[in-house]
Amino acid sequence: MSSENVPSASDTIVLAMDTSTGFASVALYGPGALWGEHTWWSDQNHSVELLANISRLLGQAKIAVSELGVLAVAIGPGSYNGLRVGVSTAKGLAYALKKPLIGVSTLEVLAYQHSNFTLPIRPLLDAGRGEVVTALYRNFRRVWRQLEGQRITSVAALCQMTERRTLFCGEISPATGAELRHRLGNKAIVVSQASSARRAGYLAELAWRRWQEGRLDDPAGLQPVYIRRPPIDTK
């Protein structure tokens, strides 16, 4: 990166990390610009790979850890192991660097990637047991809104409540995509898996907007949101 493109000391740089599922992503975002991003299949190796990829990203962008201004993390819903690593790493960096921390819903990150559409946007993640976890968002008249909160439901029930044309995105299996198209016909726009891959650049942009609005999280109180309660807590 050339010296004229390196953010000045007065710029606030966001480091964003997402370890919600087997896919992981990290990104650096400055004022109105994405400085770098890395997305990869981590499976269950987040604890080994996350810090190494953050270090690699900072090195490629020629940005020191001390230059970071905001830490951002996807808080789920997602897997227990992945979220535990991502949230604890973000909180640890926020404490060590004395920088603000912002947590963002993984479902919102998935939906925001398609915010140029004016249709309702419904992100999906596999919840197991034949169910999905979902919420509903829309960018209407340039205002980004959450229309429905997070819920776990079946695809059949989800189709019954879908009354208008909707964009479906997220980690949608071929079988779920086929069921949505079969039940909803042209009311379902199911984006491709490549278009749905979660990218931390979008997480960083959402966090940047929240930082500008003064919407910060308390690191001590920020907790991951699991799709289901971890087995250790299940009686």
C-alpha positions as CSV (number, residue, x, y, z in Angstrom):
1,M,0.0,0.0,0.0
2,S,1.5,3.3,-1.0
3,S,2.1,6.0,1.6
4,E,-0.5,8.3,0.2
5,N,-3.1,5.6,0.7
6,V,-2.2,4.8,4.3
7,P,-4.7,6.4,6.7
8,S,-3.5,9.3,8.7
9,A,-3.1,9.2,12.5
10,S,-6.3,11.2,12.8
11,D,-8.4,8.5,11.1
12,T,-10.2,5.9,13.1
13,I,-9.6,2.4,11.8
14,V,-12.0,-0.4,12.6
15,L,-10.7,-4.0,13.0
16,A,-13.6,-6.3,12.5
17,M,-13.7,-10.1,13.1
18,D,-16.4,-12.7,12.5
19,T,-16.0,-16.3,13.7
20,S,-19.7,-17.1,13.9
21,T,-19.6,-20.3,11.9
22,G,-17.1,-22.5,10.0
23,F,-16.4,-19.5,7.8
24,A,-14.3,-16.8,9.4
25,S,-13.4,-13.3,8.2
26,V,-11.4,-10.3,9.4
27,A,-11.3,-6.7,7.9
28,L,-9.8,-3.3,8.3
29,Y,-12.0,-0.3,7.6
30,G,-11.2,3.4,7.6
31,P,-13.3,6.5,6.8
32,G,-15.4,5.4,3.8
33,A,-12.8,2.8,2.7
34,L,-12.1,-0.9,3.1
35,W,-8.3,-1.2,3.8
36,G,-8.1,-5.0,3.7
37,E,-10.1,-8.2,4.2
38,H,-9.5,-11.9,4.5
39,T,-12.2,-14.6,4.5
40,W,-11.5,-18.3,4.9
41,W,-12.9,-21.7,5.9
42,S,-11.8,-22.2,9.4
43,D,-14.0,-25.1,10.4
44,Q,-13.2,-25.6,14.2
45,N,-9.8,-23.9,14.1
46,H,-10.7,-20.4,15.0
47,S,-8.6,-20.4,18.2
48,V,-5.4,-21.2,16.1
49,E,-6.2,-19.1,13.0
50,L,-7.9,-15.9,14.1
51,L,-4.9,-14.0,15.7
52,A,-2.6,-15.2,12.9
53,N,-4.9,-13.8,10.2
54,I,-5.4,-10.5,12.1
55,S,-1.6,-10.2,12.3
56,R,-1.3,-11.0,8.6
57,L,-4.0,-8.4,7.7
58,L,-2.3,-5.7,9.7
59,G,1.0,-6.5,8.2
60,Q,-0.3,-6.3,4.7
61,A,-2.0,-3.0,5.3
62,K,1.1,-1.7,7.2
63,I,-1.0,-0.7,10.2
64,A,0.2,-1.2,13.7
65,V,-2.1,-2.5,16.4
66,S,-1.7,0.8,18.3
67,E,-3.3,2.6,15.3
68,L,-6.6,0.8,15.6
69,G,-9.5,2.9,16.8
70,V,-12.4,0.6,17.2
71,L,-12.8,-3.2,17.6
72,A,-15.9,-4.8,16.1
73,V,-17.1,-8.4,16.4
74,A,-20.0,-10.5,15.1
75,I,-21.8,-11.7,18.2
76,G,-24.0,-14.4,16.6
77,P,-26.1,-16.3,16.4
78,G,-23.5,-18.9,15.6
79,S,-21.6,-21.9,16.9
80,Y,-20.4,-22.0,20.5
81,N,-16.7,-22.6,19.8
82,G,-16.4,-20.0,17.0
83,L,-18.2,-17.2,18.8
84,R,-16.4,-17.9,22.1
85,V,-13.1,-17.3,20.3
86,G,-14.2,-14.2,18.3
87,V,-15.9,-12.4,21.2
88,S,-13.2,-13.2,23.8
89,T,-10.5,-12.0,21.3
90,A,-12.3,-8.8,20.5
91,K,-12.9,-8.1,24.2
92,G,-9.3,-8.8,25.1
93,L,-8.0,-6.5,22.4
94,A,-10.4,-3.8,23.5
95,Y,-9.2,-4.0,27.1
96,A,-5.5,-4.2,26.2
97,L,-5.7,-1.3,23.7
98,K,-8.3,0.7,25.7
99,K,-10.4,1.0,22.5
100,P,-14.2,1.0,22.1
101,L,-15.9,-2.3,21.2
102,I,-19.0,-2.8,19.0
103,G,-20.9,-6.1,18.7
104,V,-23.1,-6.7,15.7
105,S,-25.6,-9.5,15.0
106,T,-24.3,-12.1,12.5
107,L,-27.7,-12.1,10.9
108,E,-27.5,-8.3,10.3
109,V,-24.1,-8.7,8.7
110,L,-25.5,-11.3,6.3
111,A,-28.5,-9.0,5.4
112,Y,-26.4,-5.8,5.1
113,Q,-24.4,-7.3,2.3
114,H,-27.5,-7.0,0.2
115,S,-28.7,-3.6,1.5
116,N,-28.7,-2.1,-2.0
117,F,-31.9,-4.0,-2.6
118,T,-35.1,-2.4,-1.4
119,L,-36.9,-5.7,-0.8
120,P,-37.2,-7.3,2.6
121,I,-34.0,-9.3,3.3
122,R,-34.2,-12.5,5.3
123,P,-30.8,-14.0,6.3
124,L,-30.8,-17.7,7.3
125,L,-28.4,-19.8,9.3
126,D,-28.8,-23.6,9.9
127,A,-30.1,-24.2,13.4
128,G,-30.0,-28.0,13.2
129,R,-33.0,-30.3,13.8
130,G,-34.4,-29.2,10.5
131,E,-34.7,-25.6,11.5
132,V,-33.2,-22.3,10.7
133,V,-32.5,-19.1,12.7
134,T,-33.5,-15.9,11.0
135,A,-34.5,-12.2,11.2
136,L,-35.8,-9.7,8.8
137,Y,-34.2,-6.4,7.6
138,R,-34.9,-3.8,4.9
139,N,-33.3,-0.7,3.5
140,F,-36.2,1.6,2.7
141,R,-35.8,5.2,1.6
142,R,-32.1,4.9,2.6
143,V,-32.9,3.9,6.2
144,W,-31.6,0.5,7.3
145,R,-34.0,-1.2,9.7
146,Q,-34.6,-4.5,11.5
147,L,-38.2,-5.5,10.9
148,E,-38.3,-8.7,12.9
149,G,-36.1,-10.0,15.7
150,Q,-34.2,-13.2,15.8
151,R,-36.2,-16.5,15.8
152,I,-35.7,-20.2,15.2
153,T,-38.3,-21.8,12.9
154,S,-38.8,-24.4,10.2
155,V,-38.5,-23.5,6.5
156,A,-42.2,-24.5,6.1
157,A,-43.4,-22.1,8.8
158,L,-41.1,-19.4,7.4
159,C,-42.7,-19.8,3.9
160,Q,-46.2,-19.6,5.4
161,M,-45.4,-16.2,6.9
162,T,-43.8,-14.8,3.8
163,E,-46.4,-12.7,2.1
164,R,-44.3,-10.6,-0.3
165,R,-41.3,-11.0,-2.5
166,T,-38.3,-11.5,-0.2
167,L,-34.5,-11.9,-0.7
168,F,-33.1,-14.9,1.2
169,C,-29.4,-15.0,2.0
170,G,-27.0,-16.7,4.3
171,E,-25.6,-20.2,4.7
172,I,-28.5,-21.8,2.8
173,S,-28.1,-25.4,1.8
174,P,-29.1,-26.6,-1.7
175,A,-32.1,-28.5,-0.1
176,T,-33.3,-25.4,1.8
177,G,-32.9,-23.2,-1.3
178,A,-34.9,-25.7,-3.4
179,E,-37.6,-25.8,-0.7
180,L,-37.9,-22.0,-0.6
181,R,-38.2,-21.8,-4.4
182,H,-40.7,-24.7,-4.5
183,R,-43.0,-23.3,-1.8
184,L,-42.7,-19.6,-2.6
185,G,-42.1,-19.5,-6.4
186,N,-41.2,-16.0,-7.6
187,K,-41.7,-14.6,-4.1
188,A,-38.4,-16.1,-3.1
189,I,-35.1,-14.6,-4.4
190,V,-32.4,-17.0,-3.1
191,V,-28.9,-15.5,-3.7
192,S,-26.0,-17.8,-4.5
193,Q,-23.7,-19.2,-1.9
194,A,-20.8,-17.1,-3.2
195,S,-22.9,-13.9,-2.8
196,S,-23.9,-15.0,0.7
197,A,-20.4,-15.6,2.0
198,R,-20.0,-13.4,5.2
199,R,-17.4,-10.7,4.7
200,A,-16.1,-8.8,7.7
201,G,-15.9,-5.7,5.5
202,Y,-19.7,-5.3,5.9
203,L,-19.4,-5.9,9.7
204,A,-16.7,-3.2,9.8
205,E,-18.9,-0.8,7.9
206,L,-21.9,-1.4,10.2
207,A,-19.6,-0.9,13.2
208,W,-18.2,2.3,11.7
209,R,-21.7,3.8,11.4
210,R,-22.5,2.8,15.0
211,W,-19.2,4.4,16.2
212,Q,-20.2,7.6,14.4
213,E,-23.6,7.5,16.2
214,G,-21.9,6.8,19.6
215,R,-23.5,3.4,19.9
216,L,-20.8,1.5,21.7
217,D,-20.9,-1.7,23.8
218,D,-19.5,-2.4,27.3
219,P,-16.8,-5.0,26.9
220,A,-17.7,-6.5,30.3
221,G,-21.3,-7.0,29.3
222,L,-21.0,-8.0,25.7
223,Q,-22.0,-11.7,25.3
224,P,-22.2,-14.0,22.3
225,V,-25.7,-15.1,21.1
226,Y,-25.7,-18.8,20.4
227,I,-28.1,-20.5,18.0
228,R,-28.9,-22.9,20.8
229,R,-27.6,-23.1,24.3
230,P,-24.2,-24.9,24.6
231,P,-24.6,-28.6,25.6
232,I,-22.9,-28.0,28.9
233,D,-25.8,-25.7,29.9
234,T,-28.5,-28.1,28.7
235,K,-30.2,-30.2,31.4
